[in-house]
Amino acid sequence: MREALYAHPNLIDEFLQDNPSGFSEDKLAIIAQWKQFIAGDFYIEQILKKYTIFIGQDDLVYGVVGLQEELEDIFYIAQLPLLVKAVLLPFKDRIIYDGLFEGYNIYFGSGISGNLKEIYLTAKQQGDIIETLAESPARSVTSTPGKPLKDWTPELAELLATASKLKGGGGQLAINSSVFSLIKTSIELGQAAVSQSEDDQQLWKLLSKVEQAVRKVERCLYRQ
């Protein structure tokens, strides 16, 4: 019956029209949303307090909640990631599943697990976690609207001024000079990051400087 329903979503329209159960308009509105279901294979990547992370086709990331049973009561975190066949449904302004999972007995190594985690973290950082299947999908946000962000510019400027006084040589350990350079370049990267500039190339350039400074520290440690 379940497979027939999703294979013929027009049955939902017929049910809405006939309303054999005499549902209220509010309940019919919920059922009408189910025509926007998403069926397929999903990776369950992480169980969070707010929702569980599902990764579907095209690396789309969904935040899915349970209705009567929390997903954390069904799956153990140590088992993740898991591959399941499921159907996601809109329920008001949230995403739920239809109550059934078909699991695959597959173990994922560090390579696939790491790739799935990166997909999730990228979606999280970019605010692309889909939290509803409404016409205009609401996506997660990284900050509370209206809440002013902390400006770290003065602190970083003060740190850089202090770090600029750090000098190697003069009989100090050879590694000191490399470490001091790493500190300065790291603070410069921090300044560029908090400037809210759209210049990603500048961030990559400064990151490259930090990586070069790290390698210098490594070489000093090997010599030491």
Secondary structure, DSSP 8 states (H G I E B T S, - for coil): -HHHHHH-THHHHHHHHH-TT---HHHHHHHHHGGG-EEEEEEEEEE-SS-EEEE-GGG-EEEE--SSS-GGGTS-GGG-SEEEEEEEEEETTEEEE-S--EE------HHHHHHHHHHHHHHHHHT--B---SSS--B--SS-TT------HHHHHHHHHHHTT----TT--HHHHHHHHHHHHHHHHHHHHHTT-S-HHHHHHHHHHHHHHHHHHHHHHHH-
